[in-house]
Amino acid sequence: MYYIKKKPVIIIDGTLYLYRSYFTFQYFKNDQENPYGAIYGILKTIKNILMKYYNSSKIIVIFDSSKKTFRNKIFAAYKNNRPKMPNALYIQIKPLFHILKEIGIKTLSIPGIEADDIIGSFAHKLEKSGEKVLIVSHDKDMIQLLTNNINILNISKNEIITPKKIHEKYGIYPQEFIDLLALMGDKSDNIPGIPKIGIKTALFLLQKFSNIQNIYNNIEKIQFLSFRNAINISNQLKIYKNDAFLSYELARIKLDIPIHINSNDIILQKICLKKISNMIEIYNIQQKKI
């Protein structure tokens, strides 16, 4: 078990694990042929966190809403490369919310606000109030939220990610991951970035100039730098400047969304883990019958 001096508030990226659970257990159905794999997977994930990594009595699961966000307004193509939510997943969402409420686990979604922005804003609010935070996610967008008080748990890799680990791996600081995505783009979210700038070039530029604004403040120097295709990269930066700053706004997680709950509103009851285990066992029994 990981040891963290101050018990953290645990924030789970619910939308990420909802989809992951659905595709992992998409053939799980009860004897009425109703799918329950997404529900089962989320419950298993939460139980795993509570038993293997848990060091807190405060936990919340945060989800996207179905409404379009400000990112769709400033860039219509944002995330339009993603397929529509499968109906077999959609019909599990309300039952999942009901089950989590019955178990005593707080969920949160806000119409028109992405889960990332809710997570970022709530984590920032908790940090300002003196809390430690552990975000459970493997979404690279979350890296920008890392601080000494906000860490990320990647349960897939069995790893807690800290600012120090990011700097050792990439040579940049967590906040500069926004600039990294702005330069190289992000296909998963359909963020354009700058064509022909990959991760190596983007990291080189950020290690040299720290952020995208400073890159453009020194744009005339870039063609003289000692890296491959420096002149071409300089030209690309000039041509796609607007796309770079648009991509920055798309990649930047908001930290100022009003969140009207605090850590005292998400305290777990001691019986919570037992309730989850019982629910998982019911689903296991149903699966054995089929």
Backbone bond lengths (Angstrom), bond angles and torsions (degrees), N, CA, C in turn:
res aa  C-N    CA-C-N  psi(-1)  N-CA   C-N-CA  omega(-1)  CA-C   N-CA-C  phi
1 M - - - 1.464 - - 1.522 109.65 -
2 Y 1.350 115.93 139.81 1.456 120.00 177.05 1.523 109.40 -70.98
3 Y 1.327 115.58 143.97 1.450 120.23 178.27 1.516 109.33 -110.29
4 I 1.306 116.78 119.56 1.462 122.71 178.19 1.520 106.66 -121.98
5 K 1.319 117.70 124.41 1.465 122.47 -170.55 1.520 112.21 -54.40
6 K 1.345 116.88 -50.19 1.451 120.28 177.84 1.511 108.61 -103.75
7 K 1.326 116.69 131.96 1.452 120.09 -178.06 1.529 110.24 -59.80
8 P 1.333 117.83 125.72 1.460 119.43 -177.77 1.518 112.66 -87.16
9 V 1.310 115.02 155.49 1.458 120.64 164.94 1.528 106.44 -78.96
10 I 1.321 117.36 131.82 1.459 121.21 -177.87 1.525 109.87 -100.21
11 I 1.326 115.89 122.98 1.463 122.35 177.01 1.527 107.72 -113.86
12 I 1.322 116.69 118.67 1.469 121.15 -178.65 1.526 109.66 -99.78
13 D 1.329 115.44 131.45 1.458 122.63 175.31 1.533 107.73 -74.16
14 G 1.328 115.77 85.96 1.452 121.15 -170.91 1.519 114.11 -63.05
15 T 1.323 116.95 -40.14 1.467 119.93 -178.05 1.522 110.87 -63.16
16 L 1.328 116.57 -42.84 1.463 120.49 179.52 1.521 110.55 -59.61
17 Y 1.339 117.25 -48.65 1.463 120.32 -176.69 1.522 112.42 -76.51
18 L 1.338 117.28 -21.11 1.460 120.57 174.21 1.526 109.83 -63.29
19 Y 1.332 116.27 -50.43 1.454 120.66 179.25 1.535 111.30 -66.22
20 R 1.307 115.37 -43.96 1.467 118.85 -179.58 1.520 110.65 -60.18
21 S 1.324 116.76 -42.33 1.461 121.09 -179.90 1.522 111.16 -65.94
22 Y 1.329 115.69 -40.37 1.465 119.99 -179.39 1.526 110.88 -60.47
23 F 1.319 117.11 -48.39 1.458 120.01 -177.14 1.534 112.78 -73.45
24 T 1.330 115.89 -27.73 1.470 118.97 177.27 1.523 111.66 -72.92
25 F 1.342 116.24 -37.90 1.469 120.76 -174.76 1.530 111.23 -121.52
26 Q 1.331 116.98 35.23 1.465 119.62 -172.22 1.532 113.42 -67.70
27 Y 1.321 118.12 -15.48 1.463 119.78 179.41 1.525 112.64 -96.09
28 F 1.320 116.53 5.80 1.464 120.05 177.82 1.534 108.94 -78.20
29 K 1.348 115.41 118.72 1.462 120.89 178.38 1.523 108.68 -139.96
30 N 1.346 114.73 152.48 1.456 117.42 175.72 1.531 109.93 -86.33
31 D 1.309 116.67 -176.40 1.470 118.65 -175.12 1.527 113.17 -72.52
32 Q 1.335 117.46 -6.61 1.470 121.47 170.71 1.528 111.98 -95.99
33 E 1.344 114.90 9.79 1.471 122.41 179.24 1.534 113.32 67.95
34 N 1.327 117.07 20.43 1.464 120.60 175.74 1.527 109.52 -88.02
35 P 1.346 117.71 128.24 1.464 119.67 -178.55 1.528 112.00 -71.35
36 Y 1.313 116.51 145.37 1.464 120.16 176.76 1.531 112.07 -142.25
37 G 1.340 116.90 13.19 1.465 120.39 -175.92 1.520 114.09 -61.24
38 A 1.351 117.38 -38.39 1.468 120.14 -179.77 1.529 110.61 -66.02
39 I 1.337 115.13 -42.04 1.470 120.06 178.26 1.521 110.01 -62.87
40 Y 1.325 115.13 -47.40 1.464 121.24 179.98 1.525 110.51 -58.15
41 G 1.329 116.89 -46.79 1.463 121.04 -177.85 1.512 113.12 -64.11
42 I 1.329 116.67 -41.53 1.469 120.21 177.81 1.534 110.39 -62.58
43 L 1.323 116.47 -44.80 1.469 119.68 179.54 1.529 111.24 -62.76
44 K 1.335 116.23 -40.83 1.474 119.90 177.67 1.534 110.76 -63.22
45 T 1.335 116.15 -40.58 1.469 120.58 179.03 1.520 110.57 -62.08
46 I 1.325 116.07 -47.06 1.464 119.66 -179.14 1.527 111.00 -63.94
47 K 1.328 116.19 -41.95 1.468 119.10 178.35 1.526 110.75 -61.73
48 N 1.323 116.49 -42.14 1.461 121.38 178.90 1.524 110.77 -59.12
49 I 1.331 116.01 -44.38 1.468 120.92 179.62 1.528 110.12 -63.29
50 L 1.325 116.00 -45.64 1.462 119.89 -177.91 1.526 112.00 -64.27
51 M 1.326 117.03 -38.77 1.459 120.17 -174.77 1.530 113.25 -85.65
52 K 1.349 116.51 -38.42 1.460 119.06 -171.55 1.530 113.28 -96.84
53 Y 1.338 116.55 -35.99 1.457 119.57 -174.11 1.523 113.40 -117.25
54 Y 1.301 115.97 -12.24 1.464 121.05 -167.09 1.521 112.74 -64.54
55 N 1.322 115.69 130.76 1.455 121.03 175.75 1.521 108.96 -145.04
56 S 1.332 115.24 36.33 1.451 119.54 -175.72 1.518 109.97 -152.87
57 S 1.305 115.61 160.17 1.470 120.34 174.38 1.521 110.09 -107.44
58 K 1.335 116.34 11.49 1.473 120.45 -175.85 1.529 109.53 -125.78
59 I 1.333 115.81 123.68 1.458 120.12 -176.29 1.527 109.74 -150.20
60 I 1.332 116.54 145.02 1.457 121.97 177.78 1.521 108.44 -145.26
61 V 1.337 115.99 146.64 1.462 122.11 177.33 1.525 107.41 -114.36
62 I 1.328 116.93 125.29 1.463 121.50 -173.92 1.526 110.50 -113.47
63 F 1.351 114.65 135.49 1.460 121.27 -175.33 1.529 111.28 -125.24
64 D 1.342 115.06 155.13 1.455 121.57 168.42 1.526 109.70 -67.40
65 S 1.341 115.23 160.31 1.461 120.14 166.62 1.525 107.50 -104.50
66 S 1.314 116.38 170.91 1.471 120.08 -178.48 1.530 112.36 -85.77
67 K 1.320 117.59 -6.06 1.463 121.24 -177.60 1.527 110.94 -78.21
68 K 1.328 116.29 150.92 1.462 120.99 175.06 1.522 109.61 -69.01
69 T 1.343 116.40 154.26 1.456 121.76 -175.50 1.524 110.91 -113.67
70 F 1.339 115.81 178.31 1.463 119.80 178.95 1.518 111.64 -60.46
71 R 1.320 117.64 -27.07 1.465 120.70 179.63 1.529 111.37 -65.67
72 N 1.327 116.52 -35.94 1.465 119.25 176.40 1.527 111.51 -67.79
73 K 1.324 115.83 -27.30 1.471 119.95 179.65 1.527 111.69 -74.46
74 I 1.330 117.01 -37.37 1.464 118.87 -178.92 1.522 112.62 -88.57
75 F 1.346 116.14 -15.21 1.470 120.57 178.45 1.525 107.91 -152.86
76 A 1.318 115.70 99.80 1.472 121.26 -172.72 1.519 112.92 -60.07
77 A 1.330 116.87 -27.80 1.471 120.43 -176.94 1.521 113.09 -82.81
78 Y 1.324 117.69 -0.59 1.465 120.44 -177.95 1.531 110.29 -58.31
79 K 1.312 116.16 121.12 1.468 125.47 178.01 1.531 113.68 60.22
80 N 1.342 117.96 14.24 1.468 117.50 -179.25 1.523 112.32 -78.16
81 N 1.334 116.77 0.82 1.460 121.54 175.60 1.525 111.80 -86.91
82 R 1.319 116.35 -2.13 1.462 119.58 -177.53 1.530 111.01 -92.22
83 P 1.318 117.21 139.94 1.473 119.51 178.12 1.527 110.94 -69.29
84 K 1.306 115.21 157.39 1.458 121.37 177.34 1.528 109.65 -63.23
85 M 1.328 116.05 147.92 1.466 119.93 178.30 1.529 110.05 -58.33
86 P 1.335 118.17 128.61 1.470 120.60 177.30 1.534 111.01 -59.15
87 N 1.310 116.41 141.14 1.460 119.80 -179.18 1.523 111.45 -61.53
88 A 1.337 116.05 -33.76 1.471 120.28 179.62 1.526 111.78 -64.52
89 L 1.321 116.70 -23.39 1.463 120.61 173.83 1.525 110.32 -86.86
90 Y 1.314 116.16 -43.98 1.470 121.22 -177.28 1.533 111.35 -54.09
91 I 1.337 116.65 -43.21 1.464 119.36 -175.04 1.528 112.65 -72.09
92 Q 1.333 117.36 -8.01 1.468 120.24 178.08 1.529 113.06 -91.80
93 I 1.346 116.87 -11.38 1.470 119.28 -171.76 1.527 111.96 -67.84
94 K 1.326 117.73 -50.53 1.471 119.33 -179.79 1.521 111.97 -61.07
95 P 1.336 118.31 -46.07 1.476 118.05 176.10 1.524 113.03 -59.58
96 L 1.328 116.67 -37.17 1.469 120.13 178.56 1.521 110.50 -62.78
97 F 1.334 117.14 -46.93 1.465 120.57 179.80 1.527 110.40 -60.03
98 H 1.329 116.11 -40.28 1.467 120.56 179.36 1.524 110.76 -63.84
99 I 1.330 116.22 -44.95 1.468 120.79 -179.51 1.527 110.79 -63.14
100 L 1.330 117.57 -45.33 1.463 120.46 179.76 1.526 111.13 -62.45
101 K 1.326 116.51 -37.03 1.467 120.08 177.62 1.523 110.60 -65.55
102 E 1.330 115.66 -42.38 1.469 119.92 179.37 1.534 110.99 -64.66
103 I 1.305 116.18 -36.89 1.467 120.59 179.07 1.527 111.34 -70.16
104 G 1.334 115.86 -30.05 1.463 120.50 -179.63 1.511 113.95 105.76
105 I 1.352 116.19 20.82 1.466 120.70 178.80 1.516 109.08 -103.46
106 K 1.313 115.86 123.99 1.464 121.65 -177.91 1.525 110.77 -73.47
107 T 1.330 116.37 135.99 1.458 122.18 172.26 1.526 108.55 -118.46
108 L 1.331 115.18 158.59 1.454 119.12 179.11 1.519 110.09 -149.01
109 S 1.318 116.36 130.05 1.457 122.98 167.46 1.522 106.67 -142.59
110 I 1.319 116.56 150.39 1.458 122.33 -178.39 1.525 108.05 -129.25
111 P 1.328 118.59 123.60 1.466 120.66 -178.86 1.528 112.33 -54.49
112 G 1.337 115.68 129.41 1.456 120.61 177.89 1.514 115.13 81.46
113 I 1.329 116.74 3.67 1.471 120.96 -179.85 1.522 108.74 -121.74
114 E 1.339 116.51 129.03 1.458 119.72 178.35 1.528 111.24 -70.73
115 A 1.321 114.71 151.89 1.465 120.16 178.72 1.523 111.39 -56.18
116 D 1.339 116.85 -38.66 1.471 120.46 -179.75 1.525 111.30 -57.01
117 D 1.337 116.39 -42.28 1.462 120.56 -178.06 1.525 111.44 -71.29
118 I 1.318 116.64 -34.33 1.470 119.73 175.94 1.527 109.42 -67.81
119 I 1.322 115.94 -44.96 1.466 120.43 178.95 1.523 110.19 -60.21
120 G 1.334 116.79 -48.46 1.465 120.82 -179.08 1.516 112.07 -61.08
121 S 1.323 116.32 -45.11 1.470 120.45 -177.71 1.523 111.94 -68.48
122 F 1.330 116.33 -40.48 1.466 119.09 179.86 1.523 110.73 -69.69
123 A 1.338 116.38 -41.84 1.473 119.81 177.71 1.523 110.52 -60.84
124 H 1.338 116.41 -42.36 1.469 121.56 179.34 1.528 110.55 -64.22
125 K 1.326 116.13 -41.87 1.469 120.50 178.66 1.528 110.79 -63.50
126 L 1.326 115.94 -43.94 1.464 119.97 179.76 1.521 111.55 -64.21
127 E 1.334 116.02 -41.32 1.463 119.63 179.19 1.525 110.65 -61.88
128 K 1.327 117.12 -42.42 1.467 121.01 179.81 1.525 111.63 -63.29
129 S 1.344 116.23 -27.28 1.467 119.67 179.38 1.527 112.22 -87.93
130 G 1.351 116.31 2.83 1.456 120.42 175.26 1.513 115.42 97.80
131 E 1.336 117.32 9.01 1.459 120.95 -178.85 1.527 111.57 -87.42
132 K 1.319 115.56 154.48 1.456 122.94 165.20 1.532 107.12 -91.65
133 V 1.324 116.83 147.01 1.465 120.92 -176.42 1.521 109.94 -131.32
134 L 1.327 115.93 138.78 1.453 122.13 173.65 1.527 107.53 -123.39
135 I 1.335 116.57 111.05 1.465 122.00 178.38 1.528 108.03 -90.25
136 V 1.318 116.69 124.45 1.458 120.80 179.52 1.530 108.13 -95.93
137 S 1.330 115.86 107.77 1.462 121.43 -176.50 1.523 108.93 -169.90
138 H 1.341 116.20 158.72 1.460 118.99 168.01 1.532 109.65 -124.02
139 D 1.316 116.27 21.46 1.466 121.90 176.74 1.529 108.72 -78.84
140 K 1.320 116.71 123.69 1.469 120.64 -177.54 1.529 112.61 -62.46
141 D 1.330 117.69 -23.54 1.465 120.69 177.70 1.527 111.66 -59.30
142 M 1.335 116.19 -29.41 1.462 120.73 -176.28 1.530 112.83 -69.84
143 I 1.315 117.27 -17.71 1.462 120.50 -176.60 1.526 111.35 -57.07
144 Q 1.328 117.51 -36.00 1.465 121.43 -178.80 1.525 112.61 -62.00
145 L 1.331 118.16 -16.77 1.461 122.06 -178.12 1.523 113.41 -86.66
146 L 1.327 116.96 -9.65 1.459 120.51 -175.29 1.526 112.47 -63.36
147 T 1.323 115.09 135.68 1.467 122.71 170.98 1.529 106.46 -142.96
148 N 1.310 115.94 -175.84 1.467 118.90 175.94 1.521 111.91 -64.83
149 N 1.346 116.84 -21.67 1.462 121.27 -177.92 1.524 113.26 -107.30
150 I 1.329 117.40 -9.80 1.460 122.20 179.97 1.525 108.01 -121.23
151 N 1.320 116.53 112.07 1.462 121.84 177.36 1.526 109.85 -115.21
152 I 1.318 115.70 168.51 1.462 121.51 179.79 1.522 109.01 -119.57
153 L 1.315 116.11 135.69 1.459 121.79 173.53 1.518 108.89 -105.15
154 N 1.313 116.36 116.29 1.463 122.38 173.41 1.516 107.33 -99.78
155 I 1.331 116.08 100.03 1.463 118.57 -174.86 1.530 111.59 -73.15
156 S 1.348 117.01 -21.29 1.463 119.95 177.97 1.524 111.01 -65.64
157 K 1.351 115.23 -37.13 1.465 120.27 -178.85 1.526 112.50 -102.46
158 N 1.340 115.83 2.66 1.464 119.76 179.17 1.527 110.58 56.34
159 E 1.351 115.39 48.68 1.461 119.81 -170.45 1.531 111.04 -141.00
160 I 1.319 115.45 137.53 1.465 120.91 169.31 1.520 107.86 -98.51
161 I 1.316 115.68 125.27 1.466 122.24 -175.81 1.526 109.10 -99.33
162 T 1.315 115.82 131.35 1.461 123.03 -178.88 1.526 109.20 -123.55
163 P 1.336 117.84 164.99 1.473 119.79 175.70 1.525 112.40 -56.46
164 K 1.321 116.69 -37.92 1.464 120.48 -179.60 1.525 111.36 -61.58
165 K 1.336 116.98 -42.79 1.468 120.70 -179.93 1.525 111.09 -64.18
166 I 1.316 116.80 -38.46 1.465 120.50 179.36 1.523 110.42 -66.63
167 H 1.312 116.94 -42.90 1.463 119.72 -179.30 1.532 110.87 -66.73
168 E 1.319 116.20 -38.71 1.471 119.56 178.25 1.524 111.59 -65.25
169 K 1.321 117.31 -35.96 1.466 121.57 -176.42 1.527 112.54 -80.43
170 Y 1.347 116.40 -41.53 1.463 119.70 -171.18 1.531 114.50 -111.94
171 G 1.331 116.93 -16.74 1.459 119.44 -177.77 1.510 113.85 76.72
172 I 1.332 117.20 12.54 1.463 121.66 174.68 1.523 108.43 -130.90
173 Y 1.328 115.96 168.30 1.459 120.95 -179.04 1.530 110.28 -94.47
174 P 1.332 117.68 157.09 1.469 120.02 -175.90 1.519 114.97 -50.62
175 Q 1.332 117.46 -43.25 1.460 119.92 -177.88 1.531 111.52 -60.86
176 E 1.332 116.34 -26.81 1.468 120.67 -178.62 1.528 112.96 -78.60
177 F 1.338 116.23 -3.20 1.463 118.65 174.69 1.521 111.30 -66.93
178 I 1.317 117.13 -25.64 1.474 119.69 173.91 1.522 108.92 -61.95
179 D 1.323 116.62 -45.88 1.468 122.08 179.66 1.530 110.62 -64.62
180 L 1.335 116.31 -37.38 1.466 120.40 178.51 1.527 110.48 -60.89
181 L 1.336 117.02 -46.77 1.458 121.08 179.02 1.525 111.63 -66.75
182 A 1.333 115.91 -33.59 1.465 119.66 178.40 1.521 111.52 -65.44
183 L 1.305 117.04 -35.65 1.465 121.41 -179.27 1.525 112.23 -78.23
184 M 1.311 117.32 -47.42 1.465 120.42 -172.81 1.524 113.34 -96.30
185 G 1.358 116.50 -11.10 1.452 120.16 -178.27 1.515 112.49 76.79
186 D 1.329 114.64 176.47 1.459 120.63 -179.94 1.524 107.98 -147.02
187 K 1.326 116.06 103.62 1.467 121.01 -176.37 1.520 112.29 -61.57
188 S 1.325 117.47 -34.19 1.461 120.04 -176.30 1.528 111.76 -64.29
189 D 1.334 117.10 -30.99 1.466 121.53 178.44 1.530 112.26 -105.09
190 N 1.328 116.59 1.22 1.467 122.24 -177.68 1.527 112.11 62.42
191 I 1.325 116.31 35.99 1.464 121.66 174.33 1.527 107.25 -85.91
192 P 1.337 118.27 123.36 1.473 120.65 -168.34 1.524 115.55 -67.03
193 G 1.344 118.07 -44.14 1.457 119.48 -173.90 1.518 111.11 63.09
194 I 1.325 116.08 -156.88 1.463 121.69 -179.85 1.527 108.99 -114.49
195 P 1.340 117.83 121.64 1.466 119.89 -179.24 1.529 112.26 -54.96
196 K 1.321 114.99 141.91 1.465 124.13 175.87 1.531 113.80 74.26
197 I 1.328 117.23 6.55 1.471 119.88 173.07 1.523 107.87 -106.08
198 G 1.332 114.57 112.01 1.459 120.93 178.63 1.514 110.92 -99.54
199 I 1.323 115.57 -172.34 1.459 119.87 -173.17 1.529 112.50 -65.39
200 K 1.335 118.39 -37.23 1.465 120.08 -178.95 1.522 111.53 -64.35
201 T 1.327 116.28 -46.67 1.469 119.96 179.11 1.516 111.09 -66.03
202 A 1.333 116.31 -43.16 1.465 120.11 -179.42 1.528 110.98 -61.27
203 L 1.339 116.70 -43.79 1.459 119.97 178.75 1.525 111.54 -65.44
204 F 1.322 116.86 -39.66 1.470 120.67 177.36 1.533 110.22 -57.95
205 L 1.317 115.93 -46.76 1.469 120.50 -178.64 1.531 111.39 -65.29
206 L 1.318 116.77 -41.09 1.458 119.88 -178.53 1.523 112.20 -72.96
207 Q 1.321 117.29 -35.12 1.460 120.07 175.12 1.526 110.92 -65.15
208 K 1.313 115.56 -27.92 1.467 121.15 179.57 1.523 112.05 -84.70
209 F 1.360 116.57 -41.88 1.466 119.97 -170.78 1.530 114.72 -119.13
210 S 1.320 118.15 -2.66 1.475 124.42 173.85 1.526 115.34 78.18
211 N 1.329 118.70 -44.29 1.463 119.51 -176.69 1.522 110.94 -153.60
212 I 1.308 115.35 169.00 1.457 120.54 -173.14 1.531 112.39 -66.74
213 Q 1.326 116.75 -34.76 1.461 119.37 178.50 1.522 110.97 -64.44
214 N 1.308 115.50 -41.71 1.465 119.89 179.80 1.529 111.66 -69.97
215 I 1.327 116.73 -29.90 1.468 120.41 174.32 1.525 109.62 -60.73
216 Y 1.317 116.11 -46.68 1.469 119.40 -179.06 1.529 112.36 -73.73
217 N 1.308 116.78 -25.94 1.476 119.41 173.91 1.525 110.94 -67.00
218 N 1.343 116.26 -23.20 1.463 121.73 -178.84 1.533 111.78 -117.50
219 I 1.306 116.54 27.29 1.456 121.26 -171.68 1.532 113.60 -57.90
220 E 1.331 117.70 -34.36 1.474 119.96 -177.42 1.525 112.24 -73.74
221 K 1.328 117.44 -14.77 1.468 120.88 179.39 1.527 112.18 -85.14
222 I 1.314 116.99 -20.42 1.463 120.46 -169.72 1.522 112.68 -65.29
223 Q 1.315 117.61 -36.70 1.464 120.08 -179.58 1.528 112.99 -63.77
224 F 1.319 117.07 -17.52 1.463 120.90 -178.69 1.529 112.76 -99.02
225 L 1.319 117.38 -0.07 1.458 120.23 -179.02 1.526 110.73 -75.20
226 S 1.326 114.64 157.23 1.473 119.79 -173.79 1.524 111.47 -92.27
227 F 1.325 116.27 68.41 1.442 120.47 170.15 1.522 108.88 -142.22
228 R 1.307 115.96 159.99 1.457 121.89 -172.73 1.536 111.52 -61.21
229 N 1.325 115.89 136.29 1.466 122.93 176.82 1.531 113.03 60.58
230 A 1.315 116.26 34.88 1.466 120.45 -177.38 1.526 111.81 -57.45
231 I 1.324 117.39 -41.52 1.468 120.65 -179.40 1.525 110.43 -64.81
232 N 1.324 116.62 -45.11 1.467 120.53 179.75 1.529 111.70 -63.89
233 I 1.319 115.75 -39.94 1.469 119.88 178.69 1.519 110.07 -65.15
234 S 1.326 116.79 -40.72 1.463 120.79 177.21 1.526 110.53 -58.76
235 N 1.321 116.16 -42.92 1.467 120.47 179.22 1.523 111.77 -66.26
236 Q 1.334 115.80 -41.12 1.466 119.68 178.19 1.528 111.23 -61.01
237 L 1.315 115.44 -42.51 1.468 120.07 178.62 1.524 111.25 -60.71
238 K 1.314 116.59 -40.97 1.469 120.48 -179.99 1.528 111.31 -67.85
239 I 1.331 115.87 -44.37 1.467 120.27 -176.47 1.528 111.65 -66.40
240 Y 1.322 115.70 -39.23 1.469 120.35 -172.78 1.531 112.33 -107.22
241 K 1.303 117.11 29.35 1.472 121.04 -179.03 1.528 111.13 -57.43
242 N 1.316 117.79 -46.88 1.466 120.30 -179.19 1.524 111.56 -61.59
243 D 1.334 115.98 -39.85 1.465 119.45 177.82 1.529 111.46 -64.83
244 A 1.318 116.16 -34.85 1.467 120.19 -179.99 1.528 111.02 -63.87
245 F 1.328 116.37 -46.51 1.466 119.16 -178.65 1.530 111.86 -74.22
246 L 1.339 116.99 -31.66 1.461 119.62 172.65 1.519 109.81 -63.25
247 S 1.317 116.36 -44.92 1.467 121.19 179.71 1.522 111.18 -61.75
248 Y 1.313 116.13 -35.64 1.470 120.23 176.99 1.528 110.17 -60.56
249 E 1.332 116.36 -46.14 1.467 120.23 -179.19 1.525 111.27 -66.17
250 L 1.329 116.70 -34.40 1.454 119.92 178.05 1.525 111.96 -70.32
251 A 1.323 116.47 -35.68 1.467 121.48 -175.96 1.528 113.06 -82.78
252 R 1.327 116.84 -22.41 1.472 119.87 -174.04 1.522 111.08 -76.89
253 I 1.325 115.53 121.88 1.461 121.59 177.20 1.522 109.16 -77.97
254 K 1.322 115.73 132.24 1.458 120.45 -179.81 1.531 110.70 -72.99
255 L 1.319 114.74 144.15 1.464 120.65 178.78 1.524 112.08 -117.53
256 D 1.335 116.57 6.51 1.470 119.83 -172.33 1.524 113.63 -122.02
257 I 1.338 117.17 19.93 1.459 119.70 175.00 1.536 108.25 -71.15
258 P 1.341 118.21 128.49 1.474 119.32 178.82 1.534 111.34 -62.95
259 I 1.310 115.41 121.55 1.466 121.64 178.09 1.525 107.24 -115.65
260 H 1.324 116.06 116.98 1.472 119.77 -170.39 1.525 112.69 -97.74
261 I 1.314 115.91 30.81 1.455 120.60 171.76 1.519 108.19 -133.33
262 N 1.308 116.59 162.75 1.466 120.80 175.69 1.519 109.40 -130.93
263 S 1.312 116.31 -176.05 1.466 120.21 -173.81 1.524 112.74 -64.62
264 N 1.325 117.68 -25.90 1.468 119.86 179.52 1.525 112.50 -72.37
265 D 1.334 116.33 -15.94 1.469 120.41 -179.87 1.522 112.60 -85.62
266 I 1.327 117.97 -5.62 1.467 120.15 -175.47 1.529 111.94 -123.74
267 I 1.325 116.02 27.38 1.464 120.79 179.45 1.533 109.68 -75.35
268 L 1.316 116.27 132.34 1.454 121.86 -179.42 1.524 111.80 -83.63
269 Q 1.330 114.98 147.87 1.453 119.99 170.12 1.534 108.71 -82.48
270 K 1.304 116.35 153.19 1.461 120.31 -177.14 1.527 112.54 -62.45
271 I 1.326 116.23 -26.63 1.467 120.02 -176.43 1.527 112.51 -81.10
272 C 1.313 117.31 -3.56 1.463 122.60 -174.58 1.532 112.09 -56.01
273 L 1.317 117.02 -48.94 1.463 120.69 -176.95 1.527 111.22 -62.76
274 K 1.313 116.54 -38.50 1.462 120.13 178.59 1.524 110.58 -64.44
275 K 1.320 116.75 -39.63 1.468 120.90 179.10 1.524 110.82 -63.62
276 I 1.339 116.52 -42.75 1.463 120.52 178.63 1.523 110.29 -62.60
277 S 1.326 116.40 -45.84 1.468 120.78 -179.62 1.521 110.93 -60.13
278 N 1.327 116.93 -40.94 1.466 120.83 179.19 1.526 111.27 -64.17
279 M 1.331 116.05 -41.97 1.462 120.23 -179.62 1.535 110.80 -65.75
280 I 1.320 116.65 -42.27 1.470 120.58 178.25 1.534 110.29 -62.29
281 E 1.330 117.19 -39.92 1.461 120.99 179.84 1.530 110.98 -64.78
282 I 1.323 116.87 -37.50 1.475 120.48 176.73 1.515 110.04 -60.65
283 Y 1.349 116.37 -44.35 1.459 120.57 179.54 1.527 111.09 -66.95
284 N 1.321 116.52 -37.10 1.477 119.63 178.36 1.529 110.62 -63.46
285 I 1.329 116.37 -40.28 1.469 120.98 178.96 1.528 110.10 -64.60
286 Q 1.360 115.85 -42.05 1.466 119.37 179.07 1.522 111.34 -61.59
287 Q 1.351 115.88 -39.89 1.452 119.68 -177.76 1.524 111.31 -68.13
288 K 1.334 116.98 -34.50 1.463 120.69 179.13 1.523 111.57 -68.13
289 K 1.332 117.18 -29.10 1.454 120.87 -178.88 1.517 112.02 -71.29
290 I 1.354 115.58 -25.64 1.482 119.04 -172.55 1.535 111.57 -86.83
